[in-house]
Amino acid sequence: FDVLPAVTPCSDAGDCATTTLTFTPKTGTFGVALVDLVLQDSGGTDYAGGDTAHFRFTIQIRASLFAPHFDAPGLTVDEDAGLYRFHNFFQHISPGSDAELLQTFTFQVVAVDPLYFATQPGASASGTLDFETALNVNGNTIISARLLDSSNGNNISAWMDFTLVIEEVNDPPLYRIDTSVVRRISGVTLSEDAGPCFSEAAHAILISQGPATDYQGVEMCVFLDAEAATAVSVYDSGRLGCTE
């Protein structure tokens, strides 16, 4: 008990057929409590008299169903790292009370913005979290989770939100040769009409800094055989130039 059983004294000594019993059970406890009650009058015990009477009764406290609960910390990961699996990510998983220890659990996990994920978040009964972020996606996003137990009563926790931080990872720059103009120097056609060594296409070499989230400058270097008589340059547009 948080507050022990007590009986309110009669306010009218001439009419004391009923009285009031008060108590407060301890949260999360259940079972049968044995209570001894002593009733005493004001007559005293003179001449071998008796002024008390003893009674014993029980209070049965039935088990109540409490909602399950758990904790979820924040999480930081790198982008483009494949499938993530975090064992025991959800912690302090509880069925609600000691009377519900034999219950089983199910997590419901929902991404507030599903576009952040190639594989949507999910969790096992033991609290293991799985997900895969979408390719080249970074930033902060919210994941919501709640816990269900196998009872038929108060068996669903409140939704809990936690923040997933997906940190940007630098991607290598990309390029490819425009094969439609390939002919002369290192496989790239140079226009003889526009001078001794200029590519026919402005983008004979197609250059990219990587995904659209990589805001960087790009510099391209050309390496020739040590015995080559031609020096080749790559301009910002991807046009080639050379001197012989």
N, C-alpha and C positions, 0 to 999 in steps of 0.2 A: 504493500500500500504506500502511496505517496502521502495520503492522509488516513490515519488509522480509524477504524469504526468507532463511532460515538453515538450515544442515545441522548436526545434532548430531554431534559427534566420536564415533568408535568407542570404546566402553569397553574392548574387547578387541582389541588389535592383531593377535592371531592369528586372529580371526574377524570380519572386517569386510566381509562380503558385502553387508550391507544397512545403511542408516542412516536417519535421520528428517529430513524436510524440514518446516519450519514457516514460516507467514506468516499475515498478517491483511489481507485486501483492504480498501480504503477503501470506506466505506459509499456506495452509490449509483453506484459505478463498475463498468464491465464492459468486456470486450474481451480482447485477447491481450497478455500481458507476456513479454518476452524476458529470460531469466535466464542469466548467465554464472557457471559454477561452476569454481573452481580447487581441485584436490586436491593436497595437498603432504604428502610423507612426511618422515621425520627423517634420511634418508640423506645429505643434503647434495649439493653439486655438485662435489666434488673429482674430479680426473682426467676433466674434461669430462662429468661425470655430470649427470643431471637429477633433480630432486626434485619437479617439479610436472607436473600434467596439466590441460588446460583442456577444459571441456565447456560446451555451450550447449543449453538446452532452453526450451520455452515453457510458460506457465501460462495456460490459457484460463478467464476468469471470465465465466460466463454471466449475462445480465441477469436480475434477480429482479423480480417484480411487488410493488410496495408499495401499500398502501391510499392512496387520495386523501385530501386534507385541506383544510381551509378555516378561516376565522375568522368569527365572527358577533358583532357588538356588540349592546348593549341598544338599545332604541328607545322614544321617547315621542311620542305623537300626541294630538290632540284628538278627543273623541267626535263622532259625527254629522257627519263631514266627507266622507262619500262614499268612493269607491274610492281607496286609497292605492297609490302605485307608487314604490318606492325603487330607483333604478338602482344597480348595483354594491354592493348592501347586503352580500352575502356576499363577503368579501375573501380575498386570498392563496390563491386556488383553485389547487391543485396536483395533478397526476396521481399523485404519489408519488415519481417519479425522472425524470431526463432521458431515460431510455430509453422513457418512456411519453408523450412530448409530443404524439403524434398521436392520442391517445385523446379521445373525446368524453365529455361529462358529463351527468348527470341529477341534479337535486335532488329529494329527498323531504322535504316539509314537513308537519308535523302539529300542530294546535292541541290542547294538553292539555285545554282546555275549549272545545269548539266553540260553545257558546252565546254566547261573546263576539263572534262574527262573523256578519255577514250573508253575506259571501263568504269562504270559508275561505282561509287563507294558501296561497300557491303561489310557486314560484320558477323562473326560466328558467335555462338552462345557464350563462349569463354572470353569474348571481348577482343578478338583479333580483327583488325581493320585492314581491308584490301581496297585498292583502287589503282587506276593508271591514268595519268594526266594526258590531256590531248597534246598532239605534236605542236611544238613551238608556242605553247600557251603558258604565260606566267602572270603573276599578280596574286591578289588575295581573294579568297572565296569562302563562303559559309557552308558548312555541312551541319545538318540537323539529325539528331538521333533520339530514339526513345526505346524503352525496354518493356517487354511484355513477359509475364510469367504464366504458368499453366493453371492458375486457380480460376475459379468461376466468379470471383467477386471483383474487388478493387485491384486489378491486375495490370494496369498500364501506367507507366511513369509519365511525367510531363516531358515535352520536347526539350532537348538541350542542344544549344548551338555551340559550335567551336569553329575557330578560324584556321583555314589551311592556307599557308603562305607558299606559293610556288616561285622559287627564285630563278631568275633568268640565267641561262648558261650560254656563253658565247659559242656560236656556230662558225665553222670554217667558211671562208668565202668560196664562191663557186664560179666556174667559167666553162665555156665550151667553144669549140671552133665551129664557125659557120661553114659547114662542108659544101655549101652551094658555090663557094668561091675558092675552094682549095685547088692550088696548082703549083706554087713555086717555092717560096721560102717557108721551111718547116711545115709544109702542107697548106699554107694560106696564100691565096692568089694575090699578087701585087699588080696594079695597073701600070703597064708600060707607057700608056698614053698620058697619064697624069704625072709623069716624072719617073725616074728610074726605080723608085722603091716606095710606092704607096698602095695600100690595099684598095681594092675596088669598092668594098662595102664599108660603111661607117661602123658597122658592128661585125667585122670579120671575126673578132673574138668577143663573145657575149659574157659580160662580167656582172657578178652579183655579190653583195656583201654577206649574203646568207638570207635567212628568213626576214620577213618584213619588220620583225621586232628588233632586229639588229641594226641600230642607227650608227653606222660607222663609215669612215672613208676607206677606200680600197686602193692599194698600189700593187701593180703587177710587174714582175721582173721576168725578163727573158734571158735564158742562158743558152749560149751557142757552143759548139765544139771549139776547142782552143785553136784549131787551124782554120776556122771559118774566116773568109775575107769580107763578110758582110756583118755590119752591126745593126741589130734590130731593136726598135723601140715600140712600146705599146702606149698609145695616147688614151686619155680619160674615156673617150667615146668607144674604145675598142679598136680604133683604126691602127694599122701597123705602118711603120715607116722604117727606112733603112738607108744606110750609106755603104757604098761598095768601095 
